[in-house]
Amino acid sequence: MAWPCHFLNREAPQRRIIRTSESESGLRGGWDMKVAIFGASGATGILLTHRCLDAGYAVTALLRSPDRFPLRERVRVVVGSALESMAVRQTVEGADVVLSALGARSWHNEYVLERAVPLIVTAMRQTGVSRIIALGSAGALDDSLKLQPAWRRWFAQKIVYNTFLKWPIASQRAQWLTLSASGLDWTMVMPPMLTNGPARHRVRVDGQALPRRGMRISRADVADFMMQQIGNPRWIGAGVYIAW
């Protein structure tokens, strides 16, 4: 499904506060929406899957171990890995939108995004699917912390991003580069630390940098925000930072 070209002529990103319980997408259950989800079995991916099903969307999920996935009876399952080109193509084919919650599961150098995202982009081009909304990280870009106090910029950059999260951050930067060069209608949602707590349904959004003192956000609020972007052209071709 291709988005009209005028959607790309967006006004400059603005800082604002939105309620994640209020959809900006304009889409409701009943429209024959087909969604492909990568990373559906992860902590954020399972929330996205629940929300898509609750909205009445037809979901295809790529799963390595379907028997462990609690929603397997409600989705179309493609068995395989995001590192297998054929499985990726089977997942994407026929979709109106792709949601990706892929990411590193440890602090080690896993190269998941470096290998998987190019396969997803290629499959989307081959099958004519144009819209992708990907979960990223606030550390993906060098200027992401420019609104933070100086001491926090130093700590996050030197201690967190360059040491503990060195490899996951490198993967997120690779994802950014791949998506930004893809020619697709992409959006990369870039939160800070994710929590497993309940949604607050109120988040700060900024297209330029992580909102000041925005240290964390729940996966539930991130999933809600990603859902809102399915039919929302505002952040097409861009990264967007969100935080409490």
FENJODA-V63674 format. One record per residue. PHI is phi in degrees with one decimal (* if undefined). OMEGA is omega as a letter, one per 30 degrees, with the letter a starting at -180 (none if undefined). Layout:
BEGIN
phi;omega
PHI;OMEGA
PHI;OMEGA
END
This chain:
BEGIN
phi;omega
*;a
-95.8;l
-87.8;l
-55.7;a
-61.1;a
-67.7;l
-62.8;a
-79.5;a
-89.8;a
-85.3;l
-70.5;a
-59.3;a
-57.7;a
-125.6;l
-83.2;a
-162.8;l
-113.3;l
-127.2;l
-97.2;a
-73.5;l
-83.2;a
-105.7;a
-71.8;l
-95.1;a
-73.4;a
76.6;a
-102.6;l
-132.4;l
-57.5;a
110.1;l
-73.8;a
-77.8;a
-86.8;l
-114.5;a
-120.2;l
-102.3;a
-121.5;l
-106.3;a
78.5;a
-63.3;a
-87.0;l
-78.9;a
-63.3;l
-85.7;a
-61.0;a
-67.4;l
-68.4;l
-62.3;a
-61.8;l
-57.5;a
-66.3;l
-64.3;l
-65.4;l
-64.1;l
-81.5;l
87.8;a
-83.3;l
-86.1;a
-111.8;l
-112.6;a
-122.7;l
-88.0;a
-131.7;l
-80.7;a
-130.9;a
-57.6;a
-64.9;l
-95.5;a
-92.0;a
-66.7;a
-105.2;a
-62.1;a
-78.1;a
-108.5;a
-125.4;l
-83.2;a
-98.4;l
-110.8;a
-86.3;l
155.2;a
-119.6;l
-69.6;l
-99.5;l
-111.3;a
-59.5;a
-66.6;l
-64.4;l
-62.4;l
-62.5;l
-62.2;l
-71.0;a
-77.4;a
-57.5;l
87.5;a
-79.9;l
-90.8;a
-151.9;l
-111.7;l
-112.7;l
-121.5;l
-115.8;l
-68.3;l
177.5;l
-67.9;l
-102.7;l
-151.3;l
-86.2;a
-84.2;a
-83.6;a
-98.7;l
58.2;a
-68.2;a
-68.6;l
-59.9;a
-96.6;a
-78.7;a
-62.9;l
-58.6;l
-65.9;l
-64.8;l
-60.1;l
-61.0;l
-63.0;l
-64.8;l
-62.2;a
-67.5;a
-103.6;l
78.2;l
-95.0;a
-111.9;a
-100.9;l
-136.2;l
-121.6;a
-117.2;l
-79.2;l
-118.1;a
-149.2;l
-63.4;a
-90.8;a
-69.5;a
-120.8;a
-63.9;a
-97.3;a
-65.1;a
-102.4;a
-66.5;l
-92.6;a
-86.2;l
-57.7;a
-56.7;a
-63.9;l
-73.3;l
-58.7;a
-63.4;a
-64.0;a
-63.8;a
-71.5;a
-78.8;a
-94.1;a
-83.5;a
-69.4;a
-90.6;a
-124.2;a
-64.5;a
-107.6;a
-55.0;a
-77.2;l
-59.0;l
-67.7;l
-60.5;l
-66.4;l
-66.5;l
-65.8;l
-64.3;l
-61.0;l
-56.4;a
-63.1;a
-65.8;a
-66.5;a
-67.5;l
-101.3;a
-79.6;a
78.7;l
-89.5;l
-88.2;a
-102.3;l
-138.9;l
-116.1;a
-90.0;a
-121.7;l
-90.9;l
-83.3;a
-59.0;l
-95.5;l
-115.8;l
-99.6;a
-77.3;a
-71.3;l
-71.5;l
-94.2;l
61.2;l
-152.5;a
-131.3;l
-96.0;a
-126.5;a
-148.3;l
-89.2;a
-106.9;a
-164.3;l
-62.2;l
-52.9;a
-54.8;a
58.0;l
-83.8;a
-97.1;a
-158.8;l
-163.8;a
-80.7;l
-59.6;a
-62.3;l
-68.2;l
-64.7;l
-61.6;l
-61.2;a
-65.2;l
-61.9;l
-61.2;a
-61.1;a
-81.5;a
-55.9;l
-116.2;a
-100.7;a
-80.8;a
-56.1;a
-108.8;l
-66.7;a
74.7;a
-153.3;l
-97.2;l
-138.4;l
-89.8;l
-134.8;l
-161.9;l
-72.3;none
END
